[in-house]
Amino acid sequence: MPDPVTIRRLYGRSKGHKLREGQAALLEEMLPRVSVPDHGPLDAARLFGDSRPLEFEIGFGGGEHLAGQARMRPDHGFVGCEPFLNGVVSALNHIRDDALGNVRLHMGDALEVLERLPDASLSRVYLLHPDPWPKARHAKRRMVNNGPLEMIAAKLKPGCEFRLGTDDPTYCRWAMMVMNQRRDFAWQAESAADFLTRPADWPETRYERKARRKGHEVWYFRYLRI
Ligand SMILES: C[S@@+](CC[C@H](N)C(=O)[O-])C[C@H]1O[C@@H](n2cnc3c(N)ncnc32)[C@H](O)[C@@H]1O
């Protein structure tokens, strides 16, 4: 388990632009209705009132991918965590506009929510464009590290997927190195096309689109929990 200090340092800013009036109202009115409960153990019954499969996104940014996945599988429950306030407001907009009843949000650290879920309870975990922490001395803060990965591995059902996307060459090399040393995940790529081409069921985020516009390559990693 990563120590709490390391977890707290995993993310940087949590506030950006000041919220407009409508955004503040949306936050106040809607967030309590779709929030993950603050305390206690979590499972599908507590979150959605039934035993549906659960999927989990770490750091959903603006929520485009989370909402896209939730639209594709209305019978699954989606839990998304993001400490960045403006990102949470953007996700609430998607939930409202698409009338998504199968999404729950936590404005804060994903690992704090993950640890409250039962082991082997998740059908998928997504980590898209995690903060790169490019300096070598900050490498311990990267989400792809054995501490967070232990937790992700514990919470995923065997045979289910951990998806990781990045446009950062340093992070890409780092992630491949860390993941290749693990015996609990099997990389699903058979050819370069498998990790250089965005799978059809992997909705693009605004962040990813911007990265491509800047000329960045994007890598799509799919690992099966063994
Ligand atoms: C570069 S952004 C990518 C956002 C999004 N995944 C995308 O692809 O558009 C990384 C995001 O991870 C979030 N983040 C960082 N540490 C986190 C943590 N411990 N729990 C949840 N989110 C976190 C940041 O707030 C930020 O929004």
The ligand as an SDF file (V2000), in Angstrom:
LIG
                    3D

 27 29  0  0  0  0  0  0  0  0999 V2000
   -3.2660   14.8130  -17.4700 C   0  0  0  0  0  0  0  0  0  0  0  0
   -4.7980   14.7320  -16.7140 S   0  0  0  0  0  0  0  0  0  0  0  0
   -5.6860   13.5700  -17.7360 C   0  0  0  0  0  0  0  0  0  0  0  0
   -7.1610   13.6010  -17.5040 C   0  0  0  0  0  0  0  0  0  0  0  0
   -7.9860   12.5330  -18.2330 C   0  0  0  0  0  0  0  0  0  0  0  0
   -7.6640   11.2050  -17.7920 N   0  0  0  0  0  0  0  0  0  0  0  0
   -7.8580   12.6360  -19.7170 C   0  0  0  0  0  0  0  0  0  0  0  0
   -7.2700   11.7490  -20.3520 O   0  0  0  0  0  0  0  0  0  0  0  0
   -8.3600   13.6100  -20.2650 O   0  0  0  0  0  0  0  0  0  0  0  0
   -4.4800   13.7800  -15.2530 C   0  0  0  0  0  0  0  0  0  0  0  0
   -5.6170   13.8520  -14.2570 C   0  0  0  0  0  0  0  0  0  0  0  0
   -5.3950   12.9850  -13.1670 O   0  0  0  0  0  0  0  0  0  0  0  0
   -5.9340   13.6030  -12.0170 C   0  0  0  0  0  0  0  0  0  0  0  0
   -5.3330   12.9410  -10.8350 N   0  0  0  0  0  0  0  0  0  0  0  0
   -4.0780   13.0310  -10.3940 C   0  0  0  0  0  0  0  0  0  0  0  0
   -3.9070   12.3000   -9.2670 N   0  0  0  0  0  0  0  0  0  0  0  0
   -5.1080   11.7220   -8.9910 C   0  0  0  0  0  0  0  0  0  0  0  0
   -5.5890   10.8810   -7.9560 C   0  0  0  0  0  0  0  0  0  0  0  0
   -4.8030   10.4710   -6.9780 N   0  0  0  0  0  0  0  0  0  0  0  0
   -6.8770   10.5010   -7.9880 N   0  0  0  0  0  0  0  0  0  0  0  0
   -7.6990   10.9150   -8.9740 C   0  0  0  0  0  0  0  0  0  0  0  0
   -7.2990   11.7190   -9.9870 N   0  0  0  0  0  0  0  0  0  0  0  0
   -6.0280   12.1260   -9.9940 C   0  0  0  0  0  0  0  0  0  0  0  0
   -5.5570   15.0590  -12.1870 C   0  0  0  0  0  0  0  0  0  0  0  0
   -6.3490   15.9350  -11.4230 O   0  0  0  0  0  0  0  0  0  0  0  0
   -5.7690   15.2490  -13.6800 C   0  0  0  0  0  0  0  0  0  0  0  0
   -7.0550   15.7170  -13.9980 O   0  0  0  0  0  0  0  0  0  0  0  0
  1  2  1  0
  2  3  1  0
  2 10  1  0
  3  4  1  0
  4  5  1  0
  5  6  1  0
  5  7  1  0
  7  8  2  0
  7  9  1  0
 10 11  1  0
 11 12  1  0
 11 26  1  0
 12 13  1  0
 13 14  1  0
 13 24  1  0
 14 15  1  0
 14 23  1  0
 15 16  2  0
 16 17  1  0
 17 18  1  0
 17 23  2  0
 18 19  1  0
 18 20  2  0
 20 21  1  0
 21 22  2  0
 22 23  1  0
 24 25  1  0
 24 26  1  0
 26 27  1  0
M  CHG  2   2   1   9  -1
M  END
$$$$
